[in-house]
């Protein structure tokens, strides 16, 4: 099985002098193409930092990062933006929706940037919003939606272009358990049918149980990488 993500010796430090936070400490990681992986760990363990570095939103202090066999460390801003637009979908815990755009416009935003014709992207996004339970809310602005509804718009936006890799920071944190299960079903379906690779950071045991593999971070290091376990204490 081919790796879609490969990290070698990745560190990330914040601050300088005597006030330095070592967010990541020599992370080696390989994510296989088609994986549906959950990443767990206490707050401050480095989960969000790792996702941001894999997605090219932040750079490591040292080490190597490859996506689809290509180093992203020294990519120009333009090439990095194109990689994120065309190959990576992001789901942020804080939604990151554009407040002046409707649910429909937010969900189709990446497709618009890719130049997908209006009729085709509207048809696709309408069907996707229906799948995530937002039928009839297409023309509402983010401020007119609940937190859970905004998260569903964010998930629709992330998967609309069927990217090779979806990075999700606590994707079910702001939705109820029924909605969370439905969203996981949708993403698992995309994973199975389209072969997209998913990497989630999560505190949700239900999300961990749905994963094909589990990463456990502690103090900036990966302390477990393998099959999901019932009890995280078993993985340490």
PATIGU-483071 format. One record per residue (C-alpha): x, y, z. Coordinates in nm, 2 decimals, always signed. Example, Ala and Ser with C-alpha at 12.3 -4.5 7.8 and 13.67 -1.06 7.14 Angstrom:
2
[[+1.23 -0.45 +0.78]]
[[+1.37 -0.11 +0.71]]
//
This chain:
236
[[+0.00 +0.00 +0.00]]
[[+0.13 +0.34 -0.10]]
[[+0.18 +0.62 +0.16]]
[[-0.01 +0.95 +0.09]]
[[+0.16 +1.12 +0.38]]
[[+0.51 +1.06 +0.51]]
[[+0.69 +1.25 +0.79]]
[[+1.04 +1.20 +0.91]]
[[+1.19 +1.36 +1.22]]
[[+0.94 +1.64 +1.23]]
[[+0.98 +1.89 +1.51]]
[[+0.79 +2.21 +1.58]]
[[+0.89 +2.47 +1.83]]
[[+0.71 +2.79 +1.93]]
[[+0.87 +3.08 +2.10]]
[[+1.24 +3.15 +2.15]]
[[+1.51 +3.19 +2.42]]
[[+1.40 +3.05 +2.75]]
[[+1.03 +3.04 +2.65]]
[[+1.02 +2.76 +2.39]]
[[+0.72 +2.52 +2.36]]
[[+0.82 +2.19 +2.19]]
[[+0.49 +2.11 +2.02]]
[[+0.63 +1.82 +1.81]]
[[+0.94 +1.62 +1.91]]
[[+1.08 +1.41 +1.62]]
[[+0.76 +1.27 +1.47]]
[[+0.80 +0.98 +1.22]]
[[+0.47 +0.89 +1.05]]
[[+0.33 +0.72 +0.74]]
[[-0.04 +0.74 +0.65]]
[[-0.15 +0.49 +0.39]]
[[-0.36 +0.59 +0.09]]
[[-0.72 +0.51 +0.16]]
[[-0.68 +0.51 +0.54]]
[[-0.95 +0.63 +0.78]]
[[-0.73 +0.73 +1.07]]
[[-0.81 +0.88 +1.41]]
[[-0.56 +1.08 +1.61]]
[[-0.61 +1.10 +1.98]]
[[-0.43 +1.26 +2.27]]
[[-0.47 +1.51 +2.55]]
[[-0.50 +1.88 +2.48]]
[[-0.16 +2.02 +2.40]]
[[-0.03 +1.69 +2.28]]
[[+0.04 +1.83 +1.93]]
[[-0.26 +1.70 +1.73]]
[[-0.37 +2.03 +1.57]]
[[+0.00 +2.13 +1.50]]
[[+0.05 +1.80 +1.32]]
[[-0.26 +1.84 +1.11]]
[[-0.15 +2.19 +1.02]]
[[+0.19 +2.08 +0.91]]
[[+0.06 +1.79 +0.70]]
[[-0.18 +2.03 +0.53]]
[[+0.09 +2.29 +0.46]]
[[-0.08 +2.55 +0.68]]
[[+0.23 +2.56 +0.90]]
[[+0.59 +2.45 +0.85]]
[[+0.80 +2.23 +1.07]]
[[+1.11 +2.36 +1.26]]
[[+1.29 +2.06 +1.12]]
[[+1.23 +1.73 +0.95]]
[[+1.07 +1.63 +0.62]]
[[+0.70 +1.63 +0.51]]
[[+0.58 +1.45 +0.19]]
[[+0.23 +1.45 +0.05]]
[[+0.16 +1.21 -0.24]]
[[+0.53 +1.14 -0.26]]
[[+0.63 +1.51 -0.29]]
[[+0.82 +1.72 -0.04]]
[[+0.61 +2.02 +0.06]]
[[+0.87 +2.19 +0.27]]
[[+1.01 +2.42 +0.01]]
[[+0.71 +2.47 -0.21]]
[[+0.64 +2.83 -0.31]]
[[+0.33 +2.99 -0.17]]
[[+0.15 +2.95 -0.50]]
[[+0.23 +2.58 -0.54]]
[[+0.13 +2.52 -0.17]]
[[-0.20 +2.70 -0.22]]
[[-0.27 +2.49 -0.53]]
[[-0.19 +2.17 -0.34]]
[[-0.43 +2.26 -0.06]]
[[-0.70 +2.37 -0.32]]
[[-0.68 +2.06 -0.54]]
[[-0.56 +1.77 -0.32]]
[[-0.65 +1.84 +0.05]]
[[-0.98 +1.91 +0.22]]
[[-0.98 +2.08 +0.56]]
[[-1.24 +2.06 +0.84]]
[[-1.17 +2.30 +1.12]]
[[-1.31 +2.29 +1.47]]
[[-1.39 +2.66 +1.44]]
[[-1.57 +2.60 +1.11]]
[[-1.38 +2.88 +0.92]]
[[-1.68 +2.96 +0.71]]
[[-1.69 +3.29 +0.52]]
[[-1.96 +3.50 +0.70]]
[[-2.08 +3.69 +0.39]]
[[-2.14 +3.37 +0.19]]
[[-2.44 +3.14 +0.22]]
[[-2.42 +2.78 +0.31]]
[[-2.44 +2.69 -0.06]]
[[-2.17 +2.94 -0.15]]
[[-1.94 +2.83 +0.13]]
[[-1.98 +2.46 +0.04]]
[[-1.91 +2.52 -0.33]]
[[-1.62 +2.76 -0.27]]
[[-1.34 +2.52 -0.35]]
[[-1.52 +2.40 -0.66]]
[[-1.55 +2.76 -0.77]]
[[-1.18 +2.82 -0.72]]
[[-1.12 +2.51 -0.93]]
[[-1.32 +2.65 -1.21]]
[[-1.60 +2.40 -1.20]]
[[-1.90 +2.53 -1.41]]
[[-2.18 +2.69 -1.20]]
[[-2.45 +2.44 -1.30]]
[[-2.24 +2.14 -1.22]]
[[-2.11 +2.26 -0.89]]
[[-2.45 +2.37 -0.78]]
[[-2.60 +2.03 -0.86]]
[[-2.33 +1.85 -0.67]]
[[-2.34 +2.08 -0.37]]
[[-2.72 +2.07 -0.34]]
[[-2.70 +1.69 -0.33]]
[[-2.42 +1.71 -0.07]]
[[-2.60 +1.95 +0.15]]
[[-2.91 +1.73 +0.15]]
[[-2.69 +1.43 +0.25]]
[[-2.55 +1.62 +0.55]]
[[-2.91 +1.73 +0.66]]
[[-2.91 +2.09 +0.54]]
[[-3.18 +2.07 +0.27]]
[[-3.38 +2.40 +0.28]]
[[-3.10 +2.59 +0.45]]
[[-2.88 +2.64 +0.14]]
[[-2.94 +3.02 +0.14]]
[[-2.88 +3.09 +0.50]]
[[-2.57 +3.27 +0.62]]
[[-2.34 +3.12 +0.89]]
[[-2.48 +3.35 +1.16]]
[[-2.83 +3.20 +1.08]]
[[-2.71 +2.85 +1.14]]
[[-2.64 +2.66 +1.47]]
[[-2.29 +2.54 +1.55]]
[[-2.37 +2.19 +1.43]]
[[-2.52 +2.32 +1.11]]
[[-2.21 +2.53 +1.04]]
[[-1.99 +2.22 +1.10]]
[[-2.20 +2.03 +0.84]]
[[-2.14 +2.31 +0.59]]
[[-1.77 +2.29 +0.67]]
[[-1.77 +1.91 +0.61]]
[[-1.96 +1.95 +0.28]]
[[-1.71 +2.21 +0.17]]
[[-1.41 +1.98 +0.26]]
[[-1.54 +1.68 +0.06]]
[[-1.72 +1.86 -0.23]]
[[-1.41 +1.83 -0.46]]
[[-1.34 +1.47 -0.35]]
[[-0.98 +1.55 -0.24]]
[[-0.72 +1.28 -0.20]]
[[-0.67 +1.37 +0.16]]
[[-0.91 +1.52 +0.42]]
[[-0.77 +1.66 +0.75]]
[[-1.03 +1.71 +1.02]]
[[-0.97 +1.88 +1.35]]
[[-1.23 +1.75 +1.60]]
[[-1.50 +1.72 +1.32]]
[[-1.78 +1.60 +1.56]]
[[-1.70 +1.83 +1.85]]
[[-1.99 +2.06 +1.80]]
[[-2.27 +1.83 +1.69]]
[[-2.49 +1.58 +1.88]]
[[-2.43 +1.21 +1.87]]
[[-2.69 +1.13 +1.61]]
[[-2.55 +1.40 +1.37]]
[[-2.20 +1.29 +1.45]]
[[-2.28 +0.93 +1.35]]
[[-2.44 +1.05 +1.03]]
[[-2.14 +1.26 +0.94]]
[[-1.91 +0.97 +1.01]]
[[-2.13 +0.75 +0.79]]
[[-2.10 +1.00 +0.51]]
[[-1.72 +1.03 +0.53]]
[[-1.68 +0.66 +0.57]]
[[-1.88 +0.61 +0.25]]
[[-1.66 +0.86 +0.06]]
[[-1.35 +0.68 +0.20]]
[[-1.48 +0.34 +0.07]]
[[-1.63 +0.45 -0.26]]
[[-1.38 +0.71 -0.37]]
[[-1.07 +0.60 -0.19]]
[[-1.01 +0.93 -0.02]]
[[-0.78 +0.93 +0.28]]
[[-0.91 +1.08 +0.61]]
[[-0.71 +1.18 +0.92]]
[[-0.91 +1.31 +1.22]]
[[-0.80 +1.45 +1.55]]
[[-1.06 +1.36 +1.81]]
[[-1.16 +1.31 +2.17]]
[[-1.47 +1.12 +2.06]]
[[-1.46 +0.75 +2.14]]
[[-1.72 +0.68 +1.87]]
[[-1.50 +0.84 +1.61]]
[[-1.20 +0.63 +1.72]]
[[-1.41 +0.31 +1.70]]
[[-1.50 +0.39 +1.34]]
[[-1.14 +0.44 +1.24]]
[[-0.93 +0.18 +1.06]]
[[-0.62 +0.29 +1.25]]
[[-0.54 +0.50 +1.55]]
[[-0.26 +0.73 +1.64]]
[[-0.20 +0.84 +2.00]]
[[+0.01 +1.16 +2.07]]
[[+0.15 +1.25 +2.40]]
[[+0.39 +1.54 +2.47]]
[[+0.45 +1.59 +2.09]]
[[+0.54 +1.23 +2.02]]
[[+0.35 +0.94 +1.87]]
[[+0.33 +0.68 +2.14]]
[[+0.10 +0.44 +1.95]]
[[+0.02 +0.38 +1.59]]
[[-0.19 +0.07 +1.51]]
[[-0.54 -0.08 +1.52]]
[[-0.81 +0.10 +1.73]]
[[-0.82 -0.01 +2.09]]
[[-1.11 +0.00 +2.34]]
[[-0.91 +0.17 +2.61]]
[[-0.65 +0.44 +2.52]]
[[-0.45 +0.33 +2.83]]
[[-0.38 +0.01 +2.65]]
[[-0.21 +0.20 +2.38]]
[[+0.04 +0.38 +2.60]]
//
